[in-house]
Amino acid sequence: MRIEIKVIPKSSRVLVSEENGILKVYVRDAPDKGKANKSVIELIAEKYNVSKNKVKIIRGETSRNKILEIEL
């Protein structure tokens, strides 16, 4: 399954919410050396009850807009 997300780094909260069909993922980590991406993968894995290695960033490694693939 592929999902489109928008990441909001350096947020005061940690949250996954849906707006207009796009998941918004708020993380506390800064987009430095992949820290925010790691947090995003952990949150999405928790939301969909899968292990972290089942979630991969397909597009947008260095962008706030990303496409993730989740193996269910």
N, C-alpha and C positions, 0 to 999 in steps of 0.2 A: 504494500500500500504506500502511496506517495502522498505527502501533505506539504502544503505551502505554509511557511511561518514567517513572522517578522519578529526579530529579536530586539529587545530594548535592554542594552547593557547598562551597567552602573546604576541600576534601579534601587530604590529603597526597599522594594519588596521582591519576593520570589513567587511568581504566579504564572499560570497558563490560562489565558482567556480567549474566547472566540469573538471576533468582530467581522461582520460582513463575509463570512466564510473563510476567513484567514485566522489562524491561531497566532496570538501575540504571546510571546514568551518573555517575561521580565526576569532578569537575572542580576545578581549583585556584582558579579565579576566584570572586570574591564575586558575589552576586546584586545587582550595582550597575550601573545604567544599561545592562542587557542584556549585560554581559560574560559571565556564566555561560551565557546562552542562545546566544551566539555560539560559545562553546567546545563546547556540546552539539551544535550543528549541524555544526561541523567534525568532531567525533568520529563522529557518526552517518554523515556523508557518507563518511568514511574507511572505516568498518566495512562499509558497503554498496557501496563502490566507485562512488559517484556524485559529481557536483559539488555544491558547497555550495548553489547556487541551486536544486537539485532537492529540498531538504529544507525543509519549512515547519512552523512551530508552528501547529497548528489550534486547540488549546485549552490553556490553562494558562500563558499568557505570564508571569504573575507568581506562579505556583504551582510547587511542587516536582514535582507530578504533572502530566504533560503528555501530549498526544496529538500525534504528528508525522505528517505525510504525506510519503512518499518517492516521487518519480517514478522508476520503474525503466526 
